[in-house]
């Protein structure tokens, strides 16, 4: 088994910042995609029902 070393505080904080940033960007993208797709589906469904 190889020796295990803990990351330094700087490495751990940098990794945490990368993870949090990625999660926030993905959350924003998914929220925008959800909003856009629901608007498209509402438009299509209401046009079919009304037309």
N, C-alpha and C positions, 0 to 999 in steps of 0.2 A: 504494500500500500504506500502511496506517495504522501508526502507531508502536505497537510492542509494549511493554507494561510488565509487569514481573514482579510477582507479588503480594508484599505485605509478609509478614514472618515470621508476624505475628498472623493474617492472612488465610489463609495456607497451613496453619498449625496448626489453625485453626478448621475449615477444610474437611476436613482429615485426621481430626479428631475426629468430624465428621458422618459421614464415609464409614465409619470404623471402627465407630461406634455402629450405623449402618444395617446393616452386614454382620453384626454380632453379633446384632442383633434378628432379622434374616432367618434366620440360622443357627438360632437358638433356635426360631423358628416352624416351620421345616422339620423340625427334629429332633422337635418335639412332634407335628407332623402325621404324620411317618413312624411314630413310636411308636404313635400312636392308630390309624392305618389298619392297621398290621400286627396290632394287638390285635383289631380288628374282623374282619379277614380270617381270623385264626386262629380266632376264635370261630365264625365262619360255616362255615369249612371243617371244623373238628373236630366241629361239631354235625351236619353232613351226613354225615361219615364214620361217626361214632358212632351216628347215629340211623337 
